[in-house]
Amino acid sequence: MSILELDLLPRFGILCLTLIFLLKYTFFRYTNDRDSLFSFMMFGHSVFIVAAILHNVDISMGFAVGLFAIFSMLRYRTESLSVRNRTYLFLVIVVSLISSVGPVSQSELIALNGTICLMAWACETRILATHHEVSVLTYDKIKNLKPQAYDVLLTDLRELTGLDIQSVEILERNYKNKSAKLRIHHARPNLSGKPSPVAKDASVRLVGNGESMGSVRAAMSGQ
């Protein structure tokens, strides 16, 4: 039987539309990570093609071991993905396999893929939870780290960073340098796709007047 059977091409078209909505209009809309977008898109199409070709093929033990070895090399030679990216990678694999070899009709396939896309879209919006980020920064006003000065610390950090900080954790204290490493939890700035006010791995020095003078060197890591 030819791999280009009549039912395969419409399924491939459904997959393309699914990946475009899932990755371009959901994943990429909130991350602007073009490299991951390209990788996930090509990975999804590749999984579809491989699954379609091997669906009715008897695979030998040697071929199966070779595939396992290749994927193992990819696993150990690539950098780890974030939890969010691993979730999208899993969704790409799921919709690609369902579209390729799933025992469902085309209408059922559209319903299943549409449900997955809508769930991902809903999770990315504020329907389930507000957008949240975690940042690690170095803070040099160590007198504000006392338990009784927590409200003062929170207010000072909000003024210095301009972020809506909800909570602060002290990761490390350095009394010699009179500084501390803090982890702050804050709402994601609404900048309409623009970079965060403090760029990743950037250093920012914020200076106030008199007693409020301080510096913050922040390494932002969105979550």
C-alpha positions, 0 to 999 in steps of 0.5 A: 500500500502506498504511503500517500493513501487518500486519507493521509494527505487530509490528516497531514493538512489537519496536523499542519493547522494544529501545529500552527495554532498550537505553536505559532499562536499559543506557544510563540505568542507568549515566549517569542522563542523562534528556535523552539518554534522551528524545532517543535514544528519540524519535529511534529512533521517528522514524527508524522512522516516516520509514523506513517511510513512505519505504520504497516512495516515489520521492524527488525530488532536491529532497526529498533535498537538503532533507533533507540541508540539515536534517540539516546544520543540526542537525549544526552547531547542536548541541553535540558528543556524547561518544564513548559517546553517539555510539555509543548514537545509532548503535545507535539508528539501526541497530535502528530501520532494521533494525526498519523496513525490514530484509529479515528476519523477525520472529524474526530481527529479535528475535534481531538486536536482542537481540544488539545489546542484550546486547552493549551491556549486556556492554560497560557491565558489568565483564565486559570492563573495570572502570568507569573515569573521568578527572578533571582537578584543580588540586593545590597541593603542587608539591613532590610533582610530582618524578619521584622523589615519584610514589608520594607524590603518588599516595598523597596524592591518594588520601587527599584525594579518596577515589578509587582512583586508578591513574595521574596525568598532569601537564598544566600547572605553575604555579610562580608560584602553586605549583600544577599541573593534573593528570589522574587516572585512577581507578575509578568510585565504587560509589555505587549511582546516587548522584552522584560524591563530587565533583560536576561543576564543583564545588570541594572543599577537603580539609585534612589535618594539618601537612605533609599540608595541601593543597587540591584543586579538582576538575572531574569529567568521567566517561568 
